[in-house]
Amino acid sequence: MSYFKGNREYFPGIGRIAYEGPGSDNPLAFKFYDENKMVGDKTMKEHLRFAVAYWHSFCADGSDPFGSGPRTMDWNEKSGMDGAKEKLDAAFEFFTKIGAPHYCFHDRDIAPEGSTVGESEKNLQTITNLAKERQDATGVKLLWGTANVFSHPRYMNGASTNPDYNVVANAAAQVKAALEATVKLGGENYVFWGGREGYMSLWNTEMGRELDHMARFLTMARDYGRKIGFKGPFLIEPKPMEPSKHQYDFDSSTVVGFLRKYELDRDFKLNIEANHATLAQHSFAHELEIARAEGMFGSVDANRGDPQNGWDTDQFPFDVYDTTEAMVSILKSGGFSTGGLNFDAKIRRNSTDREDLFLAHIGGMDAFALGLEKAWTLLNDSELPGLVKERYASFDKGQGQDFENGKMTLDQLAAEADYGKVKPISGKQEKIENIINRILFTK
């Protein structure tokens, strides 16, 4: 497969990244991600459905709260629409060189805001027309689109939950246009991230009213999306805080409860981010398991946080224990349907070379490819499933099965109580951990 070539080459000297295997010492090659390798009945490419995040990879310059960005890239030298067109060419060159089948964007990542609502929409339409041409030419697809209704100062108090109706109307215009762009580009999902949908102080907040407004807004967006032909799931991305003190999409359980309360659960699923999970004091796998248990697993923003930092560091995934545990949950969910693994991750502030963007994605893709293989082995060729099944065996027959199937009343269940029947049953945690190490560190 050749890579996309625009009017200029933004990554000279770097060609299509190939699989060379674990014995290779070439830093610009995959060691574990062989997109055509079969794992079960699917290829790695089909299982993992990798996507590149437009914002971190092509908009970020390494800025942080303590200083301006040290990275200068050609595609960001121009402003306005000229800059947006160059950025688009650089992005598609990268997508095709790294071999990612999908990408994701916010509306303001891909097209600049204009001086009026109409101008902003025209800018988005112009750039997405060009994006459609590049998608058709390369086969790269849009995993999901979304609207950035959190960065502009008008959204300092939120978007759909803002106490000012005029701000809510502006958010609606952005979401409407972003939905239209997503449909135009064949996006398989549409994401809502409530970056400021929460509160800083309860003293000036009517929480119940804001939650009602958010539900009303999401309902309207769903209805409009269906009206214009969007058939995929709408995704909510849980996050506990930052920038708000407390956000209304705190974690998977909170979002599930919200969606069910407002009868949105048939159209909405969850987009789980690893770093958001840890900020909520959960593990990545825990959040995935909640979504799986509730039948609302949709997609993943693949990254990691730093356990010593209490903020969203958005680092590329590296820990194969984490990727393996995550892939176990994803495989048990039946795998991705419309979702995928989107690298919502950024290279470090002091990573300033162009190849660093490739090295980061190669590492993340290899980490999940290895996690996929190990997860498949754990589920299909190890003692793990049997040990878990044995632990719950008392519910697989007789009265235990009757209880599980709702065929007992409380008084019937209580009548079975007998201290003498209760014997310690080992959870075999250490045995399981030893099995995991054996699988991870053998071929």
C-alpha positions as a Markdown table, in Angstrom:
| # | Residue | x | y | z |
|---|---|---|---|---|
| 1 | Met | 0.0 | 0.0 | 0.0 |
| 2 | Ser | 1.4 | 3.4 | -1.0 |
| 3 | Tyr | 1.1 | 6.5 | 1.2 |
| 4 | Phe | -0.8 | 9.7 | 0.5 |
| 5 | Lys | 1.2 | 12.3 | -1.3 |
| 6 | Gly | 0.0 | 15.9 | -1.2 |
| 7 | Asn | 1.8 | 18.9 | -2.7 |
| 8 | Arg | 4.7 | 18.3 | -0.4 |
| 9 | Glu | 6.1 | 15.6 | 1.8 |
| 10 | Tyr | 5.9 | 16.4 | 5.5 |
| 11 | Phe | 7.8 | 13.3 | 6.7 |
| 12 | Pro | 10.6 | 12.9 | 4.3 |
| 13 | Gly | 12.8 | 9.9 | 4.7 |
| 14 | Ile | 10.1 | 7.9 | 6.4 |
| 15 | Gly | 8.2 | 5.4 | 4.3 |
| 16 | Arg | 5.4 | 3.0 | 4.9 |
| 17 | Ile | 6.0 | 1.4 | 8.4 |
| 18 | Ala | 6.3 | -2.4 | 7.9 |
| 19 | Tyr | 6.1 | -5.4 | 10.2 |
| 20 | Glu | 9.6 | -6.8 | 10.7 |
| 21 | Gly | 9.0 | -9.0 | 13.8 |
| 22 | Pro | 10.3 | -9.1 | 17.3 |
| 23 | Gly | 13.9 | -9.7 | 16.2 |
| 24 | Ser | 14.1 | -6.4 | 14.3 |
| 25 | Asp | 16.1 | -3.5 | 15.8 |
| 26 | Asn | 14.7 | -1.0 | 13.3 |
| 27 | Pro | 12.9 | 1.6 | 15.4 |
| 28 | Leu | 10.6 | 2.5 | 12.5 |
| 29 | Ala | 9.1 | -1.0 | 12.1 |
| 30 | Phe | 6.5 | -3.0 | 13.9 |
| 31 | Lys | 7.7 | -5.8 | 16.2 |
| 32 | Phe | 4.3 | -7.3 | 17.1 |
| 33 | Tyr | 1.6 | -5.6 | 15.0 |
| 34 | Asp | 1.3 | -7.7 | 11.8 |
| 35 | Glu | -2.0 | -6.4 | 10.4 |
| 36 | Asn | -2.6 | -9.5 | 8.3 |
| 37 | Lys | -1.8 | -12.0 | 11.0 |
| 38 | Met | -4.9 | -14.1 | 12.0 |
| 39 | Val | -5.9 | -14.2 | 15.7 |
| 40 | Gly | -8.8 | -16.5 | 15.8 |
| 41 | Asp | -11.1 | -15.7 | 12.9 |
| 42 | Lys | -10.0 | -12.1 | 12.3 |
| 43 | Thr | -6.8 | -10.4 | 11.3 |
| 44 | Met | -5.0 | -8.1 | 13.8 |
| 45 | Lys | -6.2 | -5.1 | 11.7 |
| 46 | Glu | -9.8 | -6.2 | 12.0 |
| 47 | His | -9.6 | -6.9 | 15.8 |
| 48 | Leu | -7.8 | -3.7 | 16.8 |
| 49 | Arg | -9.2 | -1.1 | 14.4 |
| 50 | Phe | -6.6 | 1.5 | 15.1 |
| 51 | Ala | -7.3 | 5.2 | 14.8 |
| 52 | Val | -5.1 | 8.3 | 15.0 |
| 53 | Ala | -6.4 | 11.3 | 17.0 |
| 54 | Tyr | -6.2 | 14.4 | 14.8 |
| 55 | Trp | -5.9 | 16.9 | 17.7 |
| 56 | His | -2.9 | 15.5 | 19.6 |
| 57 | Ser | -1.0 | 14.4 | 16.6 |
| 58 | Phe | -1.5 | 17.4 | 14.3 |
| 59 | Cys | -2.7 | 20.3 | 16.4 |
| 60 | Ala | -0.6 | 20.0 | 19.5 |
| 61 | Asp | 2.7 | 21.8 | 19.8 |
| 62 | Gly | 3.8 | 20.6 | 23.2 |
| 63 | Ser | 2.3 | 23.5 | 25.1 |
| 64 | Asp | 1.4 | 22.9 | 28.8 |
| 65 | Pro | 0.1 | 25.1 | 31.6 |
| 66 | Phe | 3.7 | 26.2 | 32.4 |
| 67 | Gly | 5.0 | 27.1 | 28.9 |
| 68 | Ser | 4.5 | 27.5 | 25.2 |
| 69 | Gly | 5.1 | 24.7 | 22.7 |
| 70 | Pro | 8.6 | 23.7 | 21.7 |
| 71 | Arg | 7.5 | 21.9 | 18.5 |
| 72 | Thr | 7.2 | 23.7 | 15.2 |
| 73 | Met | 5.8 | 21.6 | 12.4 |
| 74 | Asp | 5.4 | 22.7 | 8.7 |
| 75 | Trp | 1.7 | 22.1 | 8.6 |
| 76 | Asn | 1.1 | 24.5 | 11.5 |
| 77 | Glu | 3.2 | 27.4 | 10.1 |
| 78 | Lys | 0.2 | 28.9 | 8.2 |
| 79 | Ser | -3.1 | 30.0 | 9.8 |
| 80 | Gly | -6.7 | 29.9 | 8.7 |
| 81 | Met | -7.9 | 27.7 | 5.9 |
| 82 | Asp | -4.5 | 27.5 | 4.2 |
| 83 | Gly | -3.0 | 26.0 | 7.3 |
| 84 | Ala | -6.0 | 23.6 | 7.7 |
| 85 | Lys | -5.4 | 22.3 | 4.1 |
| 86 | Glu | -1.7 | 21.7 | 4.8 |
| 87 | Lys | -2.5 | 20.0 | 8.1 |
| 88 | Leu | -5.0 | 17.7 | 6.3 |
| 89 | Asp | -2.3 | 16.6 | 3.8 |
| 90 | Ala | 0.2 | 16.0 | 6.6 |
| 91 | Ala | -2.4 | 14.0 | 8.5 |
| 92 | Phe | -3.2 | 11.7 | 5.6 |
| 93 | Glu | 0.4 | 11.2 | 4.8 |
| 94 | Phe | 0.9 | 10.1 | 8.4 |
| 95 | Phe | -2.2 | 7.9 | 8.4 |
| 96 | Thr | -1.1 | 6.0 | 5.4 |
| 97 | Lys | 2.6 | 5.7 | 6.3 |
| 98 | Ile | 1.8 | 4.3 | 9.8 |
| 99 | Gly | -0.9 | 2.1 | 8.3 |
| 100 | Ala | -3.8 | 3.3 | 10.5 |
| 101 | Pro | -7.2 | 2.4 | 9.0 |
| 102 | His | -9.1 | 5.1 | 10.9 |
| 103 | Tyr | -8.8 | 8.6 | 12.3 |
| 104 | Cys | -10.9 | 10.8 | 14.6 |
| 105 | Phe | -11.3 | 14.6 | 14.9 |
| 106 | His | -13.1 | 17.5 | 16.6 |
| 107 | Asp | -14.6 | 20.0 | 14.3 |
| 108 | Arg | -12.1 | 22.7 | 15.3 |
| 109 | Asp | -9.2 | 20.4 | 14.9 |
| 110 | Ile | -9.8 | 20.0 | 11.2 |
| 111 | Ala | -11.3 | 23.4 | 10.3 |
| 112 | Pro | -10.8 | 26.9 | 12.0 |
| 113 | Glu | -13.6 | 28.8 | 13.6 |
| 114 | Gly | -14.8 | 31.7 | 11.6 |
| 115 | Ser | -16.0 | 35.1 | 12.7 |
| 116 | Thr | -19.7 | 34.0 | 12.5 |
| 117 | Val | -21.5 | 30.7 | 12.9 |
| 118 | Gly | -22.1 | 30.6 | 9.1 |
| 119 | Glu | -18.4 | 31.1 | 8.3 |
| 120 | Ser | -17.4 | 28.4 | 10.8 |
| 121 | Glu | -19.8 | 26.0 | 9.1 |
| 122 | Lys | -18.5 | 26.9 | 5.6 |
| 123 | Asn | -15.0 | 26.3 | 6.8 |
| 124 | Leu | -15.9 | 22.9 | 8.1 |
| 125 | Gln | -17.8 | 22.0 | 4.9 |
| 126 | Thr | -14.8 | 23.0 | 2.7 |
| 127 | Ile | -12.2 | 21.0 | 4.7 |
| 128 | Thr | -14.5 | 17.9 | 5.0 |
| 129 | Asn | -15.0 | 18.0 | 1.2 |
| 130 | Leu | -11.2 | 17.7 | 0.9 |
| 131 | Ala | -11.1 | 15.0 | 3.6 |
| 132 | Lys | -13.7 | 13.0 | 1.7 |
| 133 | Glu | -11.5 | 13.1 | -1.4 |
| 134 | Arg | -8.5 | 11.9 | 0.6 |
| 135 | Gln | -10.5 | 9.2 | 2.3 |
| 136 | Asp | -11.7 | 7.9 | -1.1 |
| 137 | Ala | -8.1 | 8.0 | -2.5 |
| 138 | Thr | -6.5 | 6.1 | 0.5 |
| 139 | Gly | -9.2 | 3.9 | 2.0 |
| 140 | Val | -8.7 | 5.6 | 5.4 |
| 141 | Lys | -12.0 | 5.9 | 7.3 |
| 142 | Leu | -13.4 | 8.1 | 10.0 |
| 143 | Leu | -13.9 | 6.2 | 13.2 |
| 144 | Trp | -15.8 | 9.0 | 14.8 |
| 145 | Gly | -16.4 | 12.8 | 14.7 |
| 146 | Thr | -17.2 | 15.2 | 17.5 |
| 147 | Ala | -17.5 | 18.9 | 18.3 |
| 148 | Asn | -15.1 | 20.9 | 20.4 |
| 149 | Val | -17.6 | 22.6 | 22.7 |
| 150 | Phe | -15.2 | 23.1 | 25.6 |
| 151 | Ser | -12.1 | 25.1 | 24.4 |
| 152 | His | -13.6 | 28.5 | 23.4 |
| 153 | Pro | -14.2 | 30.9 | 26.3 |
| 154 | Arg | -17.9 | 31.0 | 25.5 |
| 155 | Tyr | -17.9 | 27.4 | 27.0 |
| 156 | Met | -16.2 | 28.3 | 30.2 |
| 157 | Asn | -19.4 | 27.2 | 32.1 |
| 158 | Gly | -20.1 | 24.2 | 29.9 |
| 159 | Ala | -22.0 | 23.7 | 26.7 |
| 160 | Ser | -25.3 | 21.8 | 27.0 |
| 161 | Thr | -25.3 | 22.5 | 30.8 |
| 162 | Asn | -24.4 | 26.2 | 30.5 |
| 163 | Pro | -26.6 | 28.5 | 32.6 |
| 164 | Asp | -26.8 | 30.9 | 29.6 |
| 165 | Tyr | -29.3 | 29.7 | 26.9 |
| 166 | Asn | -27.4 | 31.6 | 24.2 |
| 167 | Val | -24.3 | 29.5 | 24.8 |
| 168 | Val | -26.5 | 26.3 | 24.6 |
| 169 | Ala | -27.7 | 27.5 | 21.2 |
| 170 | Asn | -24.2 | 28.0 | 20.0 |
| 171 | Ala | -23.2 | 24.5 | 21.1 |
| 172 | Ala | -26.2 | 23.2 | 19.2 |
| 173 | Ala | -25.0 | 24.9 | 16.0 |
| 174 | Gln | -21.6 | 23.3 | 16.4 |
| 175 | Val | -22.9 | 19.8 | 17.1 |
| 176 | Lys | -25.4 | 20.0 | 14.2 |
| 177 | Ala | -22.6 | 20.9 | 11.8 |
| 178 | Ala | -20.3 | 18.2 | 13.3 |
| 179 | Leu | -23.0 | 15.6 | 12.9 |
| 180 | Glu | -23.5 | 16.6 | 9.3 |
| 181 | Ala | -19.7 | 16.3 | 8.7 |
| 182 | Thr | -19.6 | 12.9 | 10.4 |
| 183 | Val | -22.4 | 11.6 | 8.1 |
| 184 | Lys | -20.7 | 13.1 | 5.0 |
| 185 | Leu | -17.4 | 11.3 | 5.9 |
| 186 | Gly | -19.0 | 8.0 | 6.7 |
| 187 | Gly | -18.1 | 8.2 | 10.4 |
| 188 | Glu | -19.1 | 5.0 | 12.2 |
| 189 | Asn | -19.7 | 6.7 | 15.6 |
| 190 | Tyr | -20.3 | 10.2 | 17.0 |
| 191 | Val | -18.8 | 11.1 | 20.4 |
| 192 | Phe | -19.7 | 13.5 | 23.2 |
| 193 | Trp | -17.1 | 14.4 | 25.7 |
| 194 | Gly | -18.5 | 16.7 | 28.4 |
| 195 | Gly | -15.2 | 18.4 | 29.1 |
| 196 | Arg | -16.9 | 21.2 | 31.0 |
| 197 | Glu | -20.3 | 19.6 | 31.6 |
| 198 | Gly | -20.1 | 19.8 | 35.3 |
| 199 | Tyr | -19.5 | 22.3 | 38.0 |
| 200 | Met | -16.8 | 24.3 | 39.8 |
| 201 | Ser | -19.0 | 25.3 | 42.8 |
| 202 | Leu | -22.3 | 24.0 | 44.1 |
| 203 | Trp | -23.1 | 27.4 | 45.6 |
| 204 | Asn | -24.0 | 28.7 | 42.2 |
| 205 | Thr | -25.2 | 25.5 | 40.5 |
| 206 | Glu | -28.6 | 23.9 | 39.9 |
| 207 | Met | -27.3 | 20.4 | 39.3 |
| 208 | Gly | -30.7 | 18.8 | 38.6 |
| 209 | Arg | -31.6 | 21.4 | 36.1 |
| 210 | Glu | -28.2 | 21.1 | 34.3 |
| 211 | Leu | -28.6 | 17.3 | 34.1 |
| 212 | Asp | -32.0 | 17.7 | 32.6 |
| 213 | His | -30.6 | 20.2 | 30.1 |
| 214 | Met | -27.8 | 17.8 | 29.1 |
| 215 | Ala | -30.3 | 15.0 | 28.5 |
| 216 | Arg | -32.5 | 17.3 | 26.5 |
| 217 | Phe | -29.5 | 18.3 | 24.4 |
| 218 | Leu | -28.4 | 14.8 | 23.8 |
| 219 | Thr | -31.9 | 13.7 | 22.9 |
| 220 | Met | -32.1 | 16.5 | 20.3 |
| 221 | Ala | -28.7 | 15.6 | 18.9 |
| 222 | Arg | -29.7 | 11.9 | 18.6 |
| 223 | Asp | -33.0 | 12.8 | 16.9 |
| 224 | Tyr | -31.2 | 15.1 | 14.4 |
| 225 | Gly | -28.5 | 12.5 | 13.7 |
| 226 | Arg | -31.1 | 9.9 | 12.9 |
| 227 | Lys | -33.0 | 12.4 | 10.8 |
| 228 | Ile | -29.9 | 13.0 | 8.5 |
| 229 | Gly | -29.1 | 9.3 | 8.2 |
| 230 | Phe | -26.6 | 8.6 | 11.0 |
| 231 | Lys | -27.0 | 4.9 | 11.9 |
| 232 | Gly | -24.1 | 4.3 | 14.3 |
| 233 | Pro | -24.0 | 4.6 | 18.0 |
| 234 | Phe | -23.6 | 7.9 | 19.9 |
| 235 | Leu | -20.8 | 7.6 | 22.4 |
| 236 | Ile | -20.3 | 9.2 | 25.8 |
| 237 | Glu | -16.7 | 9.4 | 27.1 |
| 238 | Pro | -16.6 | 9.3 | 30.9 |
| 239 | Lys | -14.2 | 11.6 | 32.7 |
| 240 | Pro | -14.3 | 12.6 | 36.4 |
| 241 | Met | -12.8 | 16.0 | 36.5 |
| 242 | Glu | -10.4 | 18.4 | 34.8 |
| 243 | Pro | -11.1 | 21.0 | 33.7 |
| 244 | Ser | -14.3 | 21.0 | 35.9 |
| 245 | Lys | -14.1 | 20.2 | 39.5 |
| 246 | His | -16.7 | 17.4 | 39.1 |
| 247 | Gln | -18.1 | 16.4 | 35.7 |
| 248 | Tyr | -21.5 | 14.8 | 35.2 |
| 249 | Asp | -19.9 | 11.9 | 33.1 |
| 250 | Phe | -17.7 | 10.9 | 36.1 |
| 251 | Asp | -17.2 | 7.2 | 35.2 |
| 252 | Ser | -18.9 | 4.4 | 33.4 |
| 253 | Ser | -21.4 | 3.6 | 36.1 |
| 254 | Thr | -22.5 | 7.2 | 36.4 |
| 255 | Val | -23.0 | 7.5 | 32.6 |
| 256 | Val | -24.9 | 4.2 | 32.5 |
| 257 | Gly | -27.3 | 5.5 | 35.2 |
| 258 | Phe | -27.7 | 8.8 | 33.4 |
| 259 | Leu | -28.5 | 7.2 | 30.0 |
| 260 | Arg | -31.0 | 4.8 | 31.5 |
| 261 | Lys | -32.7 | 7.5 | 33.6 |
| 262 | Tyr | -33.3 | 9.6 | 30.4 |
| 263 | Glu | -34.1 | 6.6 | 28.2 |
| 264 | Leu | -31.0 | 7.2 | 25.9 |
| 265 | Asp | -29.5 | 3.8 | 26.5 |
| 266 | Arg | -30.7 | 2.3 | 23.2 |
| 267 | Asp | -28.8 | 4.8 | 21.1 |
| 268 | Phe | -25.8 | 5.6 | 23.3 |
| 269 | Lys | -22.8 | 3.5 | 24.3 |
| 270 | Leu | -19.5 | 4.3 | 26.1 |
| 271 | Asn | -16.1 | 5.4 | 24.7 |
| 272 | Ile | -13.7 | 4.4 | 27.5 |
| 273 | Glu | -10.4 | 6.2 | 28.0 |
| 274 | Ala | -7.7 | 4.6 | 30.0 |
| 275 | Asn | -6.4 | 7.9 | 31.6 |
| 276 | His | -9.9 | 9.0 | 32.5 |
| 277 | Ala | -10.5 | 5.7 | 34.3 |
| 278 | Thr | -7.4 | 6.2 | 36.5 |
| 279 | Leu | -8.4 | 9.7 | 37.2 |
| 280 | Ala | -11.7 | 8.3 | 38.6 |
| 281 | Gln | -9.6 | 6.0 | 40.8 |
| 282 | His | -10.6 | 2.9 | 38.7 |
| 283 | Ser | -8.5 | 0.7 | 36.4 |
| 284 | Phe | -8.9 | 0.8 | 32.6 |
| 285 | Ala | -10.2 | -2.8 | 32.7 |
| 286 | His | -12.7 | -1.9 | 35.4 |
| 287 | Glu | -14.3 | 0.7 | 33.2 |
| 288 | Leu | -14.4 | -1.6 | 30.3 |
| 289 | Glu | -16.0 | -4.3 | 32.3 |
| 290 | Ile | -18.7 | -2.0 | 33.6 |
| 291 | Ala | -19.5 | -1.1 | 30.0 |
| 292 | Arg | -19.5 | -4.8 | 29.0 |
| 293 | Ala | -21.6 | -5.9 | 31.8 |
| 294 | Glu | -24.2 | -3.2 | 31.0 |
| 295 | Gly | -24.2 | -4.0 | 27.3 |
| 296 | Met | -22.9 | -0.5 | 26.5 |
| 297 | Phe | -19.3 | -1.1 | 25.3 |
| 298 | Gly | -18.6 | 1.0 | 22.2 |
| 299 | Ser | -15.1 | 2.2 | 21.7 |
| 300 | Val | -11.7 | 3.0 | 23.3 |
| 301 | Asp | -9.5 | 6.0 | 23.6 |
| 302 | Ala | -6.1 | 4.2 | 24.0 |
| 303 | Asn | -3.6 | 6.0 | 26.3 |
| 304 | Arg | -2.3 | 5.9 | 29.8 |
| 305 | Gly | -1.8 | 8.3 | 32.7 |
| 306 | Asp | 1.1 | 8.7 | 35.1 |
| 307 | Pro | 0.3 | 7.3 | 38.5 |
| 308 | Gln | 2.3 | 10.1 | 40.1 |
| 309 | Asn | 0.4 | 12.9 | 38.3 |
| 310 | Gly | -3.2 | 13.7 | 39.1 |
| 311 | Trp | -4.1 | 15.0 | 35.7 |
| 312 | Asp | -4.7 | 13.8 | 32.2 |
| 313 | Thr | -1.2 | 13.2 | 30.8 |
| 314 | Asp | -2.5 | 11.3 | 27.8 |
| 315 | Gln | 0.7 | 9.2 | 27.3 |
| 316 | Phe | 0.9 | 6.5 | 24.7 |
| 317 | Pro | 0.1 | 3.0 | 26.0 |
| 318 | Phe | 3.1 | 1.0 | 26.9 |
| 319 | Asp | 2.2 | -1.5 | 29.6 |
| 320 | Val | 1.4 | -4.9 | 28.1 |
| 321 | Tyr | -0.3 | -6.0 | 31.4 |
| 322 | Asp | -2.8 | -3.2 | 30.9 |
| 323 | Thr | -3.3 | -3.8 | 27.2 |
| 324 | Thr | -3.7 | -7.6 | 27.8 |
| 325 | Glu | -6.3 | -7.1 | 30.5 |
| 326 | Ala | -8.1 | -4.6 | 28.3 |
| 327 | Met | -8.2 | -6.9 | 25.3 |
| 328 | Val | -9.5 | -9.7 | 27.5 |
| 329 | Ser | -12.5 | -7.5 | 28.3 |
| 330 | Ile | -12.9 | -6.4 | 24.7 |
| 331 | Leu | -12.8 | -9.9 | 23.3 |
| 332 | Lys | -15.3 | -11.1 | 25.9 |
| 333 | Ser | -17.5 | -8.2 | 24.7 |
| 334 | Gly | -17.4 | -9.8 | 21.2 |
| 335 | Gly | -14.8 | -7.4 | 20.0 |
| 336 | Phe | -15.3 | -4.0 | 18.3 |
| 337 | Ser | -18.2 | -3.5 | 16.0 |
| 338 | Thr | -18.2 | 0.2 | 15.0 |
| 339 | Gly | -15.6 | 1.2 | 17.6 |
| 340 | Gly | -11.9 | 0.8 | 17.7 |
| 341 | Leu | -8.6 | 1.8 | 19.5 |
| 342 | Asn | -8.2 | 5.5 | 19.0 |
| 343 | Phe | -4.8 | 6.9 | 20.2 |
| 344 | Asp | -6.0 | 9.8 | 22.2 |
| 345 | Ala | -2.4 | 10.3 | 23.2 |
| 346 | Lys | 0.3 | 12.9 | 22.7 |
| 347 | Ile | 4.1 | 12.6 | 22.4 |
| 348 | Arg | 5.9 | 14.2 | 25.3 |
| 349 | Arg | 6.7 | 17.9 | 25.4 |
| 350 | Asn | 10.4 | 17.2 | 25.0 |
| 351 | Ser | 9.8 | 14.8 | 22.0 |
| 352 | Thr | 10.4 | 17.3 | 19.2 |
| 353 | Asp | 11.5 | 15.2 | 16.2 |
| 354 | Arg | 9.1 | 14.2 | 13.4 |
| 355 | Glu | 10.0 | 10.6 | 13.8 |
| 356 | Asp | 8.8 | 10.7 | 17.5 |
| 357 | Leu | 5.2 | 10.8 | 16.3 |
| 358 | Phe | 5.9 | 7.5 | 14.4 |
| 359 | Leu | 7.8 | 5.9 | 17.3 |
| 360 | Ala | 4.9 | 6.7 | 19.7 |
| 361 | His | 2.3 | 5.1 | 17.5 |
| 362 | Ile | 4.4 | 2.1 | 16.6 |
| 363 | Gly | 4.9 | 1.5 | 20.4 |
| 364 | Gly | 1.2 | 1.8 | 21.1 |
| 365 | Met | 0.2 | -0.4 | 18.2 |
| 366 | Asp | 2.7 | -3.0 | 19.2 |
| 367 | Ala | 1.6 | -2.9 | 22.8 |
| 368 | Phe | -2.0 | -3.6 | 21.9 |
| 369 | Ala | -1.1 | -6.2 | 19.2 |
| 370 | Leu | 0.9 | -8.1 | 21.8 |
| 371 | Gly | -2.0 | -7.6 | 24.3 |
| 372 | Leu | -4.4 | -9.0 | 21.8 |
| 373 | Glu | -2.4 | -12.2 | 21.2 |
| 374 | Lys | -1.9 | -12.8 | 24.9 |
| 375 | Ala | -5.5 | -12.1 | 25.7 |
| 376 | Trp | -6.6 | -14.6 | 23.0 |
| 377 | Thr | -4.3 | -17.2 | 24.5 |
| 378 | Leu | -5.5 | -16.6 | 28.0 |
| 379 | Leu | -9.2 | -16.9 | 27.0 |
| 380 | Asn | -8.7 | -19.9 | 24.6 |
| 381 | Asp | -5.6 | -21.8 | 25.6 |
| 382 | Ser | -5.1 | -21.4 | 29.4 |
| 383 | Glu | -6.6 | -22.5 | 32.7 |
| 384 | Leu | -8.0 | -19.0 | 33.3 |
| 385 | Pro | -11.6 | -19.5 | 32.0 |
| 386 | Gly | -11.9 | -22.8 | 33.8 |
| 387 | Leu | -10.7 | -21.3 | 37.1 |
| 388 | Val | -13.2 | -18.5 | 36.9 |
| 389 | Lys | -16.0 | -20.9 | 35.9 |
| 390 | Glu | -15.2 | -23.2 | 38.8 |
| 391 | Arg | -15.3 | -20.3 | 41.3 |
| 392 | Tyr | -19.0 | -19.7 | 40.3 |
| 393 | Ala | -19.9 | -23.3 | 39.9 |
| 394 | Ser | -22.5 | -23.3 | 42.7 |
| 395 | Phe | -24.7 | -21.1 | 40.6 |
| 396 | Asp | -24.6 | -23.4 | 37.6 |
| 397 | Lys | -27.0 | -26.1 | 38.9 |
| 398 | Gly | -29.7 | -26.8 | 41.5 |
| 399 | Gln | -30.8 | -24.1 | 43.9 |
| 400 | Gly | -28.0 | -21.8 | 42.9 |
| 401 | Gln | -29.2 | -21.8 | 39.4 |
| 402 | Asp | -32.8 | -21.2 | 40.5 |
| 403 | Phe | -31.6 | -18.2 | 42.5 |
| 404 | Glu | -29.7 | -16.8 | 39.5 |
| 405 | Asn | -32.7 | -17.3 | 37.2 |
| 406 | Gly | -35.1 | -15.6 | 39.6 |
| 407 | Lys | -37.0 | -18.7 | 40.6 |
| 408 | Met | -36.6 | -18.2 | 44.4 |
| 409 | Thr | -38.1 | -15.8 | 46.9 |
| 410 | Leu | -36.1 | -14.3 | 49.7 |
| 411 | Asp | -37.8 | -16.6 | 52.3 |
| 412 | Gln | -36.9 | -19.6 | 50.2 |
| 413 | Leu | -33.3 | -18.5 | 49.9 |
| 414 | Ala | -33.1 | -17.7 | 53.6 |
| 415 | Ala | -34.4 | -21.2 | 54.4 |
| 416 | Glu | -31.3 | -22.7 | 52.8 |
| 417 | Ala | -28.9 | -20.8 | 55.2 |
| 418 | Asp | -26.7 | -23.2 | 57.1 |
| 419 | Tyr | -23.4 | -22.2 | 58.7 |
| 420 | Gly | -22.2 | -25.8 | 58.3 |
| 421 | Lys | -22.4 | -25.6 | 54.5 |
| 422 | Val | -20.0 | -22.7 | 54.2 |
| 423 | Lys | -16.4 | -23.8 | 53.5 |
| 424 | Pro | -13.5 | -21.5 | 52.5 |
| 425 | Ile | -13.0 | -21.6 | 48.8 |
| 426 | Ser | -9.7 | -20.2 | 47.5 |
| 427 | Gly | -9.9 | -17.5 | 44.8 |
| 428 | Lys | -6.6 | -18.7 | 43.4 |
| 429 | Gln | -5.5 | -15.2 | 42.7 |
| 430 | Glu | -1.8 | -16.0 | 43.0 |
| 431 | Lys | -2.2 | -19.0 | 40.7 |
| 432 | Ile | -4.0 | -16.8 | 38.1 |
| 433 | Glu | -1.3 | -14.1 | 38.3 |
| 434 | Asn | 1.3 | -16.8 | 37.7 |
| 435 | Ile | -0.6 | -18.1 | 34.7 |
| 436 | Ile | -0.7 | -14.5 | 33.3 |
| 437 | Asn | 3.0 | -14.1 | 33.7 |
| 438 | Arg | 3.7 | -17.4 | 32.0 |
| 439 | Ile | 1.5 | -16.5 | 29.1 |
| 440 | Leu | 2.9 | -13.0 | 28.8 |
| 441 | Phe | 6.5 | -14.1 | 28.8 |
| 442 | Thr | 6.4 | -17.2 | 26.6 |
| 443 | Lys | 5.8 | -17.4 | 22.9 |
